Amino acid sequence: MDSRVSELFGGCCRPGGGPAVGGTLKARGAGGSSGCGGPKGKKKNGRNRGGKANNPPYLPPELKLVNPSQYRFEHLVTQMKWRLQEGRGEAVYQIGVEDNGLLVGLAEEEMRASLKTLHRMAEKVGADITVLREREVDYDSDMPRKITEVLVRKVPDNQQFLDLRVAVLGNVDSGKSTLLGVLTQGELDNGRGRARLNLFRHLHEIQSGRTSSISFEILGFNSKGEVVNYSDSRTAEEICESSSKMITFIDLAGHHKYLHTTIFGLTSYCPDCALLLVSANTGIAGTTREHLGLALALKVPFFIVVSKVDLCAKTTVERTVRQLERVLKQPGCHKVPMLVTSEDDAVTAAQQFAQSPNVTPIFTLSSVSGESLDLLKVFLNILPPLTNSKEQEELMQQLTEFQVDEIYTVPEVGTVVGGTLSSGICREGDRLVVGPADDGRFLELRVCSIQRNRSACRVLRAGQAATLALGDFDRALLRKGMVMVSPEMNPTICSVFEAEIVLLFHATTFRRGFQVTVHVGNVRQTAVVEKIHAKDKLRTGEKAVVRFRFLKHPEYLKVGAKLLFREGVTKGIGHVTDVQAIAAGEAQANMGF
């Protein structure tokens, strides 16, 4: 959206173009690109995991929506198909804005005709439209004129709904599980934690009221932007069938005791973004700063929800928000806080969040009274994918690689593994190899069936999370941190690797022989420091290239993968720069067995 449009709506977005009769219509893909041309000249849009925004493609203005000819209408439909493909099923059209950003607007009759044409276009491609917001503009005309922003969302087919993964972070007792229970169950909390009971996986979690494991909850939105949850659907399969867009919440532990589980959830499940929950009555306390630091270190974009505003005076809530704003503006964060107080703010925040790595929306709400809960739902509904279709297509063309994050035994099904498909395509009946085992070998297996969001699925595409049934494959041969890959991949395994690191904190000096727990993707294992290149020791804040050796078994690592290590209060981040590949038969000797 042009800056002049954003001023009218109360935000700031990117420019793009496309005209209509009596004004213009600007279309942008949900990934942040704008314009309404065809496939020619398209460029990479959206944003990579590193947090850098890419420039949106400029497309020629040529949209006339009032009584278009048949030829013109077919051309517009073709353009819409491409926009939806680029936005992975979503596109936002701005009606009444010139290509140069001039807020011309449309008269009431022209606006109705344009929306009617847009509706016909959407029906043609199997999509629905939702008016996000509209405003009157001052223009040299006697008649009142308006600009309108419209969301076009494709009706799901063959389970290819848009899926966003949101990791939920925050200090213990800040209300993470309660908020997710309210969103996914459709009922407000009673003030004593009733809403969170359905989310807990273990008896001790129910007894203590504290999450200690990783759980997944889903919230759907249909093609018209309406919430789909368990209040009107009995099963997860029904939610998936009725939804065009799915939000998968990854509920992580808040207690410091379970920090290793939280880190595993952030590194292994590859969330698109994170929700940092802060209690209004306690502010930034406990593990809040640590979770914020993890999101920053792993370059996971995040937004903030201030909960329990019903328990506090307005001044207390304002003090907590000011405290958050100060922290976000510090040199280590360099974020731009954006307080969301209206639906216009929520729409603008969603667009800004996808386009700029620095914008951090802040919501203030209550899971008991429901205050401002709808604003968060509007934000999640509008939030576009943070990666574009071209990036996903490139990943799908690579060989299959599936990260094993969870292992189960299901009666009458057999061994089941859960995780994320990093690259390629996985289908029912595919034969893959899984490893590395303790001796470094990879074992053959067959994928019997696939489930996404607890409903059956025949094809799994890169970037999607799922569970795979492996039949009678021996569970004892599997462990978290393994990968399932195509037999022709010939994956490299290592027991020794080098990484360029930054030591975030260490009480004394970081030396050769020090042992740390290393997190690289879904890999979590203790490693010993074998060598610090060009230095004898490291202190807090210093950088170096360090050689690590795994203590237990070899792992599958990629050069360039993000790395995080910890031991007590010691913490550091970096990336893998080199792996010393070993053959399967050499693994046990290299590990010292």
Beta strands, then each sheet from edge to edge (+ up, - down):
strand 1: 19-20
strand 2: 23-29
strand 3: 90-95
strand 4: 127-137
strand 5: 145-154
strand 6: 162-170
strand 7: 215-221
strand 8: 227-228
strand 9: 245-251
strand 10: 273-279
strand 11: 302-307
strand 12: 336-339
strand 13: 359-364
strand 14: 401-410
strand 15: 414-423
strand 16: 425-427
strand 17: 431-435
strand 18: 443-446
strand 19: 449-452
strand 20: 455-457
strand 21: 459-461
strand 22: 465-469
strand 23: 483-485
strand 24: 493-505
strand 25: 510-511
strand 26: 515-520
strand 27: 523-532
strand 28: 537-538
strand 29: 543-550
strand 30: 562-567
strand 31: 570-582
sheet 1: 1+ 2- 3+ 5- 4+
sheet 2: 8+ 7- 9+ 6+ 10+ 11+ 13+ 12+
sheet 3: 18+ 17- 23+ 14- 15+ 22- 19+ 20-
sheet 4: 16+ 21-
sheet 5: 24+ 29- 27+ 26- 30+ 31- 24+
sheet 6: 25+ 28-
end
